[in-house]
Amino acid sequence: FAARLAAKEAVLKALPGGHWPGPVPWADIEIVHHDDGLTALLAGDLLALATRHAVSEISVSLSHCDDYACAVALVESLEPLGSRRERSDDQR
C-alpha cells in the first residue's frame, strides 16, 4: 500500500506545475501494471491538466523494503519543453 501511495505522490509532483492546490485527488490517479511495466492513469482535473500539456505517457517505478517505500514517475509529453514554459508563464 505504501509504495502505491508513493507512486501517486510521484505522479502528482511530476505533472506540469509540480504541485496541486487544495486537497489531493488521490482517487484520480491509478497505478496499473502493463506487460512493459507500471504506468499511471489519470481522471478528472488531473487528466485535464495532463491533456492541456500533451502528456502522452506516465511511467512509474516502485521500490520497497520492510520499512520504506519509494517511487519515481516519468512524464512524457508530445509538446516541446519551451512551449510548456511559455504556457506556464501566461497562466501566472
RAHU-V205229 format. One record per residue. N is the residue number from 1. RES is the residue in one letter. SS is DSSP state (h for helix, s for strand, l for the rest). PSI is psi as a letter, one per 40 degrees, with the letter a starting at -180 (NA if undefined). BURIAL is + if it has 9 or more other ideal C-beta (glycine too) atoms within 8 Angstrom, else -. Layout:
n=N res=RES ss=SS psi=PSI burial=BURIAL
n=N res=RES ss=SS psi=PSI burial=BURIAL
This chain:
n=1 res=F ss=l psi=d burial=-
n=2 res=A ss=h psi=d burial=-
n=3 res=A ss=h psi=d burial=+
n=4 res=R ss=h psi=d burial=+
n=5 res=L ss=h psi=d burial=+
n=6 res=A ss=h psi=d burial=+
n=7 res=A ss=h psi=d burial=+
n=8 res=K ss=h psi=d burial=+
n=9 res=E ss=h psi=d burial=+
n=10 res=A ss=h psi=d burial=+
n=11 res=V ss=h psi=d burial=+
n=12 res=L ss=h psi=d burial=+
n=13 res=K ss=h psi=d burial=+
n=14 res=A ss=h psi=e burial=+
n=15 res=L ss=l psi=i burial=+
n=16 res=P ss=l psi=h burial=+
n=17 res=G ss=l psi=d burial=-
n=18 res=G ss=l psi=e burial=-
n=19 res=H ss=l psi=i burial=-
n=20 res=W ss=l psi=h burial=-
n=21 res=P ss=l psi=h burial=-
n=22 res=G ss=l psi=a burial=-
n=23 res=P ss=l psi=h burial=-
n=24 res=V ss=l psi=h burial=-
n=25 res=P ss=l psi=g burial=+
n=26 res=W ss=h psi=d burial=-
n=27 res=A ss=h psi=e burial=-
n=28 res=D ss=h psi=e burial=+
n=29 res=I ss=s psi=h burial=+
n=30 res=E ss=s psi=h burial=-
n=31 res=I ss=s psi=h burial=+
n=32 res=V ss=s psi=i burial=-
n=33 res=H ss=s psi=h burial=-
n=34 res=H ss=s psi=i burial=-
n=35 res=D ss=l psi=d burial=-
n=36 res=D ss=l psi=e burial=-
n=37 res=G ss=s psi=a burial=-
n=38 res=L ss=s psi=i burial=+
n=39 res=T ss=s psi=i burial=+
n=40 res=A ss=s psi=h burial=+
n=41 res=L ss=s psi=h burial=-
n=42 res=L ss=s psi=i burial=+
n=43 res=A ss=l psi=i burial=+
n=44 res=G ss=h psi=a burial=-
n=45 res=D ss=h psi=d burial=-
n=46 res=L ss=h psi=d burial=+
n=47 res=L ss=h psi=d burial=+
n=48 res=A ss=h psi=d burial=-
n=49 res=L ss=h psi=d burial=+
n=50 res=A ss=h psi=d burial=+
n=51 res=T ss=h psi=d burial=-
n=52 res=R ss=h psi=d burial=-
n=53 res=H ss=l psi=e burial=+
n=54 res=A ss=l psi=f burial=-
n=55 res=V ss=s psi=h burial=+
n=56 res=S ss=s psi=d burial=-
n=57 res=E ss=s psi=i burial=-
n=58 res=I ss=s psi=h burial=+
n=59 res=S ss=s psi=i burial=+
n=60 res=V ss=s psi=i burial=+
n=61 res=S ss=s psi=h burial=+
n=62 res=L ss=s psi=i burial=+
n=63 res=S ss=s psi=i burial=-
n=64 res=H ss=s psi=i burial=-
n=65 res=C ss=l psi=a burial=-
n=66 res=D ss=l psi=d burial=-
n=67 res=D ss=l psi=e burial=-
n=68 res=Y ss=l psi=i burial=-
n=69 res=A ss=s psi=i burial=+
n=70 res=C ss=s psi=i burial=+
n=71 res=A ss=s psi=i burial=+
n=72 res=V ss=s psi=h burial=-
n=73 res=A ss=s psi=h burial=+
n=74 res=L ss=s psi=h burial=-
n=75 res=V ss=s psi=h burial=+
n=76 res=E ss=s psi=h burial=+
n=77 res=S ss=s psi=i burial=+
n=78 res=L ss=l psi=e burial=-
n=79 res=E ss=l psi=h burial=-
n=80 res=P ss=l psi=i burial=-
n=81 res=L ss=h psi=d burial=-
n=82 res=G ss=h psi=d burial=-
n=83 res=S ss=h psi=d burial=-
n=84 res=R ss=h psi=d burial=+
n=85 res=R ss=h psi=d burial=-
n=86 res=E ss=h psi=d burial=-
n=87 res=R ss=h psi=d burial=+
n=88 res=S ss=h psi=d burial=+
n=89 res=D ss=h psi=d burial=-
n=90 res=D ss=h psi=d burial=-
n=91 res=Q ss=h psi=e burial=-
n=92 res=R ss=l psi=NA burial=-
